[in-house]
Amino acid sequence: MTRRDVFEYALLRVVPRVERGECFNAGVLVYCRAHSFVAARTHLDEAKLLALDPGADVVGVRAALRAVEGVCGGGEGAGQAAGDDAGRRFRWLIAPRSTVVQPGAVHSGLTTDPADEVERLLDLLVR
């Protein structure tokens, strides 16, 4: 039997106008402690963004999504979180915040390959 490990994930939501509360999914964060793995993949639907807020800062939203991917990657791209382990980076990224890019609730599952889960969840829940 193939070993399956627990993983956690959260969606990244774009909330163009925080005061209205309207949002859509634009990425996924995946963390698997057993593999010391954390990753994010994003996909911004510009048409949805501009439908909810015609004046939205598309470049700024893209930059915020790329920053999440950078923190997951660690190293210099992670900024202040560069020295943190995968779990600390994941926990920092899923902390509630009132910004245009927000994490959703954390869910869990079992996986044989956390990198595959990132792609599967992006296709299932974002694209």
Secondary structure, DSSP 4 states (H G I P E B T S, - for coil): ----EEEEEEEEEE-SSTTT---EEEEEEEEEGGGTEEEEEE---HHHHHHH-TT--HHHHHHHHHHHHHHHH-GGGGGGGTTS-HHHHHHHHHS---SSEEEEEEEEEEES-HHHHHHHHHHHHT-
